[in-house]
């Protein structure tokens, strides 16, 4: 799997995590816990962990930010 594929997967997971945190902040509703049986269920914990790992991986994107190769600038 190429690095770009990892980038898209990580960004997708980060968006899911951000939406979940937005729901928690605005409505006190944890969508992951709701869908997968509570905050302490093993599947919820796995999802939280994967989203967290994606966030840590996203830190590497700062060092790899570059202009798109097809732009004229």
N, C-alpha and C positions, 0 to 999 in steps of 0.2 A: 504494500500500500504506500503510495507516495505521500510526501509530507503535506501536499495540498489537500489530499483527501482527509488526513487527520485534522487539518485546519478547519475544514467545513464541518466535520463531525463535532469538533470541540465547540465551534461557534454555535451550532444547533443546540448542543447540550447547555451551553451558557445561556442562550435565549430561553430555553425551557426553565432553567433555574431562576432566571430573572423574572419571568412571568409568574412562577410560583411564589417568589418573594414579594412580588407586587400584590398578588392575591392575599398573601399573609398580612402585608402592611395595610392594605386598604380595607379588607373585608374579614380579616382573621380567619381565613379559609386556606388550609393547606391541601392543594389539589393532589399532590403525590400521596400524602397520608390518606386522603379520601379514597383514591383509586386503588390503593394497595394495602389497605387494612391497618391504618394507624402508623404513627411515627416510629414505633418500635418494632414493626414487623420487619423480617429480614429482607424482603424485597424492597421496601421503602428505604432501608438503610443502604442497600446496594445502589439504588438509584441516587440517593444523596451523595454517596461516595464517588460514583462515576461523574456526577456533575461537578463535584469538588475537584476531582482529578483533571477534568476538562478546564476548570478555571486556572489551575496551576499550570497546565500545558499552555494556556493562552498567554501566560507571562512570556513565553518564548517568542510569541508573535512580535513583541516590541523590538526584538533584535533582528527580525527578518522583514520589517516593513520596507517595501520598495515600490517603485513606480511600476505600473502594469507594463509588460514588455511591448504592448501594442499601442501605447500612447505616443504622441509626438513630442511630449515635453521631456 
